[in-house]
Amino acid sequence: MDNIDLGWWLLLFILPFFFALGWFAARIDMKIVLKQAKSIPDGLYQSLDALIDRKTNTAALALSEVVEQTQDAKTDITAYELGLSLGKLYRLRGENDKAIALHQKLLKSPDLVGERRHILQFELGQDFQQAGLVDRAEQQFEQLANTEMAKDADEVLLNIYQQDRDWQKAIATATKLAHDETTYQFEIAQFYCELAQAALFRSDYDTARNHTRAALIANRKCTRANMILGDIESKQNHFQAAIDAYSAIEQQNHDYLSMVGERLFDAYAALNKSSEGLDVLLGYMKTFPHLDLINLIYEKAVLLYDEHKAAEMTVDLVRQLPNLIGVYRLISIKISDLPNQWKMDADMIRSVIGRYVQKSMMYRCRHCHFKSQVFFWHCPACNRWETFTPNRIEV
C-alpha cells in the first residue's frame, strides 16, 4: 500500500516538472527563431518578392545588396548561400560575367571545403558553359570526379562532348553514367554510328565496320548501324552483304525501311536483279502501307517497265492506304487519261496538293514535336536521339 502511495506522489511531482521543462524549451526555441528572423536583411524579402513578380533585374539588385551587407556585418545568413543564389540569378539573366566573378570570389575563401566547395565548382562550370567558355567549363566538371557532384558533372559533360562531337569521350561518359534505370544504350549506339559515319566518309571501311558492330552490341535494334553497314558493303561492291544489312532493318524496326528503299533497290540492280528488288519494295508497302515508298516504286517501275505498268502498281498501293503523297501521285498518273476540259482543273488541284504536301508533310520529333523537312538522328531542338519519325507525316 505504501509503495502505491509513493508512486502516486512521484507522478504528481514528475509530470509538472516535465511540463515546465517543455514550456521552457519552447520559449528558448521561439526566442532563437525570432532572433534569426530579425537578422534576415529586408533586401532578401524584397528579392523574393521581385522573383515572384518575375522582375529578375530588381531581384538581382536587391540580392546583391544583401550579399554586400553580409560581408560587412555579422549575420546569420552566410555569404555562401546568398552568393550561390545570386550567381544562379545572374546566369538566368544572361549576366554570365557577373556570375563567374561572384562564384570565383567565393571559391577563394579558405573556409570553403568539402561538399560546399564542390557545389560551387559545379555552378562555376555552368557559368562557363553558358558563357561559351566550353574548355574552362569542361575543366571545372572534370575536377569533380570522385566527388558527390560527379554524376551531375558527368551529365553536363556528356552534353558538352556531344556538342563538340567528341564521340569517344561521350561513349566513355555515357558508359560510366549507365545503370539499370537509364542504360544510355540508344545514345551509345548512336555515338558509335557517328564514328562509323566519319570513318566511312574517309573510306576507312574496317574501322567503320568495327564501329557499326559496337553500335549493335550496345543496341541490337539500332537501325542506323545496319544502314551504315549496308553502305559500307555497297562501297566495297559486296552487294549481297549490303542487301542482307538493309533487309535486317525489317526485324529491328520496319518503319525505317523507307529510308533504305532506294539503296536496297540499287544493291539488287547491281546484281542484275532489279525486278526482284522492286518486288521486295512492293512487298514492304503491302505489309506496311504507311511506308513512304510510293514515289520510289513508281519511278523504278517506269524505268523497269513502262508508265502504264508503273501506274497500275502505284494505284493499287495508294488505294490500300490513301494519303496526301499518294493522292498527289495518283492525280499525276491519271491526269493524262482525263478529258481535255478536266485536265486544267486536275492540274490545278494537283498543284495545290503539291504545295500543301511540301508544307505539311514533315518529319517530327516524337519528344518535343520539332518539325523539319530534313530527317535528323539527333533532334536539334531537344537533343534527344532516335526521336524523329522515319516517315514523313502530316503536321
ABEGO torsion letter per residue (X at the ends): XAAAAAAAAAAAAAAAAAAAAAAAAAAAAAAAAAAAAAABBAAAAAAAAAAAAGBAAAAAAAAAAAAAAAAABBBABBAAAAAAAAAAAAAAAGBAAAAAAAAAAAAABAABBEAAAAAAAAAAAAAAAAAGBAAAAAAAAAAABGBAAAAAAAAAAAAAAAAAGBAAAAAAAAAAABBAABAGAAAAAAAAAAAAAAAAAAGBAAAAAAAAAAAAAABAABAAAAAAAAAAAAAAGBAAAAAAAAAAAAAABAAAAAAAAAAAAAAAAAAGAAAAAAAAAAAAAAABAABBAAAAAAAAAAAABBAAAAAAAAAAAAAABBBAAAAAAAAAAAAAABBAAAAAAAAAAAAAAAAAAAAABBBBBAAAGBBBABBBABBAAAGBBGABBABBBBX
